[in-house]
Amino acid sequence: MRPYEKVMSLLRRRRRPMLRAQLTLLYSGFFLALLAAVLLATNLLYGHTAARAPAGATAGVDHVGGSRHFDLAPAAIGLAAAAVALAGAWWLAGRFLRPLRAIATTAQEISAGNLGRRLDLDGRGDEFTDLGRTLDDLFARLEASFEAQRHFVANASHELRTPLAGQRALLQVALADPEAGIEDLRGACEEALRLGDQQERLIEALLTLATGEHGVEEWESVDLDQIAATVIAGRRQQAERRGITIDAALGRAPATGDPRLIERLVVNLVDNALSHNTPGGHVEITTDLVGDEVWLAVSNTGPDIPPAEVERLFQPFQRIAGPRVRPAGGHGLGLAIVRAIAQAHGATLTARPGLEGGLHVEVAFR
């Protein structure tokens, strides 16, 4: 055990009896104070009665040689009551703290690495049972978060390793060919550059995802309709080459947030709608201000999406046909970034399968 862990263990051992001792003193002190009040009241009543008794009548006091002797019976009773009160309060405090010690011990074991374990307290719905259920929910969320993080790191490592391996193999083949001409070497360099661009886009997407999950630091006024118009204008030629029609109904939509992240959200939604579409299909983009909410809706035609699979599309590196099936140049991060940015802005994100296939996504900024 490391020195730090030894110190923390000693502190935990010292902390436990302190709370128990405090509860013991509290319980016994209350009992003894009540007992003292009863004895005081009894003594006052006795004194009042003795004062009204005939001369020479005494109770609890003996006169010997003109001196007055105190009766030890009440003192002995008081000491015995104090001992019983302390022992009973110590036992009661220990019994009261037993569930708390069990929770603390199990929580320490879970936090040490066994996130799959739970407290599973069975009680009558008291505060300790509520605390145990709250901790179980917390551990479940932590386990899910760590598991998602492990999957994300594994997938990201694979995505980054693939173009690196392709570049290495491409250059090795070109250099190993003694008869390679200038055109062959130029072609190999161009392919290596294309793979490098692919890596750069992936890294940029990962950074955007991390930035979106980190939150918004500076809030600015943005015109969501103007951002959408700019994004659409930059992708009309791409849509025309594929025979895809873009229908836009851009109403006034003033929002507040990070302009760069909001633009990335719109870009990813539009790119996703164009990439996962069919020749001759269409994309509909709408912005509007409804009450206090600013709406952005993007829908497209495309392959049918089972309703149960919609949620998975917003996880990193996921596709309907499997995590590795994607269009050329894609990495499966677009919709994950959309979700992260929406959450960072406190926006509501809803998605459902489109009536003509594809996906319908709505984002409501408040």
Summary of the structure (lengths in Angstrom):
residues: 366
radius of gyration: 37.7
end to end distance: 51.3
largest distance: 137.1
contacts: 999
relative contact order: 0.07
helix: 61%
strand: 14%
